[in-house]
């Protein structure tokens, strides 16, 4: 093995033992005949001391190494002198007196210091994201994400949920944000779409009898970006059969309580406060109220319920869905669907945390005829409905159970839990606000051969008109 211990493992109990550590050079300090190196790996940092009499030829090699060199060091663990103990480090009681040193790989001078508080542009950090990820602050955010996934899976598995994957290459069903389209080489002139959510597939899973489904799913939306949005994002998708709103609220609240307790050591009170859409707009002028001051708990959750089912698109002069067209209307409003769509309430609900919508869901339509009525109101005739959603409508004819669910934006939730201002700080390889990946330079040009195979051609955009 290359190493016997990690750089965060050693303490006074190891004094006198010979060890081998591997990692990156965090700092090098040359005090004449005494050279100190801090070696770092994902587990922590250990001080290594090089003395001419102990290290021999390795002492000369230690004079050559620089920050971020990858090295292997063997030596004896010793107790630090009392005046050099570092209580801030888990390894602060000891140091390793080096005997052998191997440079596993040198490094260029990094474009920025591998430290938490650095003054460097975000674009530079994202271009050299592999260096940025070495910073403890960003690394800890990724650990937070990993631990969140473990908590989610443990809790939902315990409750009898089945984790199912749904397709990434699927059918374009434009309703809302733009789809990302993928041309098909084997079906010239036709396209797949990247999913904006697993919505239709999870409803079909309910028809399949799965009853309790979840997925930590990648989703894609071709929309304008800002601090809390990315073209690709991760959501926790949940769907259940034979449920009502109260059961979904209870499930969600218990899950959030477990997440906050295990990740942040914070106890939150349940049930969460509930507000109707009208109450939230009247009292807070927002359907995403920040209740931290009012509730006095750093993490202030609330439900917003009774949304309008429809909203009117003034530009297109038509009704459209407030959330999505698969949301069930309140039973008491079924008689006024066509006559007074503006009065119809939805069986939908949003979960709000500290003024941010982190989850949204609804009781779904499971009746084919009701689904067709909704489509008609929002301007999708029967022919269009079957062209876009025929596979769902057909499935409804084979015994679709009542069902409902919710989806949570995990990037947004993690941003709040980590105390960050941008979701880019909790994503491994994020895009900029312009949708560009500085690391890989995506999106990028492709060669003519690839385009020809797909039956595609570039159409130059007309130049922008001069201003002024």
Beta strands, then each sheet from edge to edge (+ up, - down):
strand 1: 18-31
strand 2: 34-41
strand 3: 44-51
strand 4: 70-79
strand 5: 94-105
strand 6: 162-163
strand 7: 169-170
strand 8: 180-183
strand 9: 191-194
strand 10: 212-220
strand 11: 232-241
strand 12: 273-276
strand 13: 301-305
strand 14: 310-313
strand 15: 318-321
strand 16: 348-353
strand 17: 356-363
strand 18: 403-409
sheet 1: 1+ 2- 3+ 5+ 4- 1+
sheet 2: 6+ 10+ 11- 18+ 17- 16+ 13- 12-
sheet 3: 7+ 9- 8+
sheet 4: 14+ 15-
end
